[in-house]
Amino acid sequence: MSENFTREIFYYKNYYLDFFEKLRPEVKKKFNWTLQLVATLERIPERYFKHLTGSDGLYEVRVEVGSDIYRVFCFFDKGKLVVLVNGFQKKTQKTPNSEIELAEKLKKQYFDEKEK
């Protein structure tokens, strides 16, 4: 059975992959499952994929395993391309500003490099 992909997932440099490598196997499995939802569903439940309020087009892929919460920032390029950047384990209710700033910086870097 072949999947019908609605979106394409792209890893910008090694930011996501470096984060992913350090995760426990059950968290990796949940991330893979969640990214498959992002790639294949027309409407992704907000529980797994949400626009970051107050940002310029940043989204977060949301994963929970037990009481552990993980986030990976991403953004769209050309409508259907989802570009994954930095990820982190969420330890407080509020998303750390440093992680948001890093994601915004990586997004700018991505588009700057693309223009060259």
BAFI-3210 file (N, C-alpha, C; in Angstrom, 3 decimals, decimal comma, padded with zeros to 6 digits):
// residues 116
n [1|2|3|4|5|6|7|8|9|10|11|12|13|14|15|16|17|18|19|20|21|22|23|24|25|26|27|28|29|30|31|32|33|34|35|36|37|38|39|40|41|42|43|44|45|46|47|48|49|50|51|52|53|54|55|56|57|58|59|60|61|62|63|64|65|66|67|68|69|70|71|72|73|74|75|76|77|78|79|80|81|82|83|84|85|86|87|88|89|90|91|92|93|94|95|96|97|98|99|100|101|102|103|104|105|106|107|108|109|110|111|112|113|114|115|116]
n.u [000,841|000,719|001,683|-000,102|001,321|000,944|002,531|006,036|008,820|011,683|014,971|016,754|020,097|021,906|020,400|017,854|018,323|020,562|019,440|017,432|018,948|019,797|017,628|015,462|014,558|011,685|010,747|011,831|010,378|007,791|008,188|008,737|006,272|004,601|005,678|005,011|002,258|002,214|003,228|001,297|-001,436|-004,185|-005,363|-003,836|-004,024|-004,035|-002,800|-000,520|000,775|001,396|000,846|003,122|002,260|002,677|004,957|006,881|005,641|006,514|006,222|005,403|006,296|004,766|005,389|004,571|005,641|004,818|005,334|007,034|007,763|008,279|009,543|009,797|010,886|009,640|009,066|007,323|008,174|007,658|004,961|004,228|006,437|007,894|010,152|012,349|013,884|015,515|015,228|013,933|013,682|010,868|010,690|009,373|006,293|006,269|007,616|011,078|012,609|015,103|015,167|013,157|014,239|016,527|015,329|014,096|016,358|017,590|015,663|015,801|018,448|018,237|016,543|018,136|020,411|019,237|018,576|020,986]
n.v [-001,183|002,090|005,293|008,345|011,268|014,415|016,456|017,247|016,277|017,902|017,873|020,373|020,961|019,342|019,669|018,678|015,906|015,454|016,013|014,029|011,653|011,422|010,651|008,431|005,068|004,652|007,252|008,107|006,457|007,488|010,077|009,516|008,430|010,646|012,505|011,205|011,560|014,356|014,464|013,087|013,593|015,695|017,575|018,198|017,155|019,592|018,839|017,519|019,137|022,466|025,948|028,431|030,842|034,323|034,149|034,278|032,490|030,061|026,674|023,992|020,640|018,325|016,110|013,648|011,429|009,352|011,192|012,927|015,645|016,736|018,945|020,036|022,524|023,947|025,050|026,270|025,852|026,813|026,081|023,178|021,972|020,957|022,194|020,988|022,076|022,947|020,892|020,060|018,996|019,648|021,232|022,971|024,857|027,027|027,696|027,829|030,967|031,060|028,784|029,365|031,658|030,540|028,853|030,781|032,090|029,993|029,558|031,971|031,782|029,493|030,431|032,570|031,188|029,740|031,676|032,294]
n.w [000,000|-000,958|000,288|000,149|-000,326|001,073|001,828|001,702|003,616|004,827|005,974|007,386|007,054|009,660|011,929|012,924|012,663|014,320|016,818|016,839|016,859|019,520|020,966|022,872|021,854|021,801|021,655|019,262|017,539|017,892|016,919|014,224|013,464|013,908|012,079|009,767|009,803|009,415|006,847|005,359|006,036|005,207|006,924|009,823|013,157|015,766|018,036|017,269|015,445|015,191|014,637|015,650|017,769|017,379|015,896|012,829|010,740|011,846|012,857|015,126|015,569|017,513|020,131|022,489|024,956|027,361|030,249|029,105|026,964|023,675|021,168|017,794|015,705|012,682|009,275|006,371|002,919|-000,339|-000,112|000,097|001,153|004,062|006,279|008,553|011,552|014,479|017,454|020,713|024,175|026,013|029,038|030,651|031,004|029,262|026,060|025,536|024,869|023,649|022,027|020,179|019,011|017,850|015,939|014,303|013,352|011,924|009,974|008,525|007,649|006,020|003,900|002,984|002,043|000,022|-001,841|-002,967]
ca.u [000,000|001,569|001,177|-000,314|001,955|000,394|003,679|007,362|009,600|013,078|015,800|017,727|021,416|021,753|019,809|016,863|018,905|021,402|018,489|016,761|019,907|019,964|016,357|015,211|013,882|010,231|010,514|012,122|009,250|006,669|008,513|008,545|004,827|004,050|006,112|004,207|000,985|002,466|003,455|000,210|-002,786|-004,534|-005,532|-003,110|-004,539|-003,182|-002,061|000,746|001,386|000,722|001,498|003,636|001,687|003,652|006,149|006,727|005,520|007,092|005,317|006,101|005,862|004,610|005,410|004,571|005,830|004,669|005,259|008,041|007,235|009,324|009,108|010,721|010,392|009,693|008,389|006,998|008,805|006,883|003,652|004,098|007,704|008,052|011,579|012,575|015,125|015,928|014,312|014,328|012,730|010,200|010,712|008,489|005,073|006,580|008,698|012,216|012,846|016,345|014,829|012,396|015,199|017,361|014,501|013,934|017,664|017,794|014,741|016,390|019,650|017,764|016,093|019,293|021,231|018,459|018,613|022,328]
ca.v [000,000|003,287|006,482|009,537|012,354|015,753|017,339|016,641|016,655|018,183|018,156|021,426|020,571|018,181|020,097|017,703|014,559|015,403|015,931|012,734|010,590|011,337|010,264|007,018|004,390|004,859|008,641|008,116|005,810|008,438|011,170|009,002|008,307|012,004|013,094|010,562|012,304|015,666|014,259|012,431|014,078|017,028|018,399|017,555|017,610|020,574|018,131|017,051|020,124|023,712|027,228|029,089|032,184|035,397|033,893|034,545|031,250|028,876|025,653|023,002|019,257|018,073|014,690|013,321|010,024|009,352|012,573|013,712|016,420|017,135|019,831|020,335|023,654|023,792|026,092|025,837|026,448|026,462|025,533|021,772|021,471|021,263|022,197|020,776|022,653|022,491|020,197|020,083|018,430|020,747|020,939|023,916|025,169|028,012|027,335|028,732|031,963|030,731|027,788|030,075|032,522|029,672|028,431|031,936|032,309|028,919|029,810|033,061|031,212|028,605|031,225|033,309|030,242|029,340|032,769|032,391]
ca.w [000,000|-001,031|000,981|-000,658|000,412|000,923|002,026|001,704|004,802|004,490|007,151|007,100|007,574|010,551|013,197|013,386|012,759|015,528|017,927|016,741|017,224|020,975|021,589|023,204|020,738|021,763|021,244|017,817|016,869|017,923|015,984|012,859|013,268|013,830|010,808|008,718|009,812|008,804|005,409|004,627|006,320|004,714|008,128|010,917|014,456|016,423|019,081|016,688|014,546|015,546|014,321|016,844|017,885|017,524|015,076|011,407|009,962|012,484|013,375|015,929|015,565|018,942|020,475|023,915|025,282|028,815|030,738|028,384|025,840|022,733|020,092|016,702|014,939|011,234|008,512|005,011|001,744|-001,537|000,222|000,507|001,691|005,480|006,585|009,988|012,085|015,806|018,347|022,123|025,121|026,713|030,470|031,330|030,258|028,225|025,143|025,748|023,815|022,927|020,993|019,143|018,313|017,010|014,802|013,404|012,732|010,947|008,866|007,743|007,030|004,961|002,746|002,477|001,259|-001,137|-002,812|-003,591]
c.u [000,884|000,879|000,945|000,229|001,340|001,529|004,962|008,108|011,064|013,831|016,835|019,025|021,224|021,060|018,816|017,505|019,810|020,531|017,882|017,667|019,989|018,715|016,292|014,424|012,370|009,875|010,777|010,938|008,054|006,934|008,288|007,059|004,200|004,434|005,371|002,825|001,142|002,578|002,201|-001,185|-003,011|-004,653|-004,911|-003,678|-003,521|-002,340|-000,664|001,494|000,665|001,551|001,921|003,146|002,790|004,928|005,833|006,737|006,207|005,978|006,115|005,446|005,891|004,534|005,425|004,732|005,849|004,517|006,281|007,421|008,407|008,712|010,208|010,100|010,552|008,974|008,151|007,849|008,017|005,602|003,620|005,380|007,822|009,530|011,749|013,897|015,357|014,811|014,834|013,282|012,172|010,116|009,831|007,278|005,376|007,747|009,849|012,434|014,084|016,077|014,061|013,338|016,097|016,577|014,329|015,234|017,918|016,870|015,314|017,607|019,268|017,372|017,217|020,151|020,530|018,514|019,928|022,434]
c.v [001,244|004,456|007,585|010,715|013,690|016,767|016,540|017,165|016,816|018,514|019,203|021,129|019,370|018,521|019,077|016,338|014,412|015,274|014,530|011,597|010,366|010,829|008,766|006,375|004,649|006,292|008,773|007,551|006,773|009,617|010,713|008,903|009,686|012,679|012,461|011,220|013,637|015,524|013,792|012,982|015,477|017,999|017,655|018,060|018,528|019,944|017,690|018,110|021,441|024,917|027,876|030,532|033,208|035,186|034,201|033,222|030,042|027,966|024,749|021,653|018,854|016,571|014,547|011,828|009,952|010,789|013,473|014,372|016,903|018,038|019,938|021,474|023,388|024,980|025,557|026,566|025,935|025,705|024,134|021,170|021,921|021,109|022,096|021,392|022,104|021,822|020,258|019,360|019,584|020,385|021,882|024,175|026,072|027,521|028,331|029,675|031,633|029,730|028,446|030,954|031,712|029,242|029,567|032,212|031,255|029,087|030,884|032,549|030,322|029,403|032,056|032,419|029,855|030,408|032,847|031,498]
c.w [000,000|-000,328|-000,045|000,136|000,045|000,989|001,969|002,933|004,385|005,785|006,774|007,838|008,502|011,854|013,740|013,604|013,979|016,776|017,989|017,218|018,724|021,692|021,896|022,050|020,664|021,349|019,742|017,034|016,798|016,990|014,548|012,520|013,068|012,514|009,629|008,644|009,089|007,287|004,672|004,879|005,748|005,889|009,310|012,242|015,153|017,532|018,588|015,882|014,741|015,135|015,631|016,860|018,086|016,729|013,620|010,650|010,553|012,982|014,288|015,738|017,028|019,214|021,995|024,059|026,798|029,282|030,045|027,153|024,986|021,675|019,052|015,912|013,449|010,592|007,113|003,990|000,541|-001,190|000,781|001,073|003,144|005,828|008,095|010,406|013,489|016,601|019,766|022,954|025,936|028,197|031,274|030,446|029,066|027,362|025,340|024,561|022,997|021,802|019,845|018,319|017,391|015,767|013,806|012,646|011,635|009,738|007,951|006,969|005,842|003,712|002,145|001,592|-000,041|-002,242|-003,559|-004,810]
res [m|s|e|n|f|t|r|e|i|f|y|y|k|n|y|y|l|d|f|f|e|k|l|r|p|e|v|k|k|k|f|n|w|t|l|q|l|v|a|t|l|e|r|i|p|e|r|y|f|k|h|l|t|g|s|d|g|l|y|e|v|r|v|e|v|g|s|d|i|y|r|v|f|c|f|f|d|k|g|k|l|v|v|l|v|n|g|f|q|k|k|t|q|k|t|p|n|s|e|i|e|l|a|e|k|l|k|k|q|y|f|d|e|k|e|k]
***
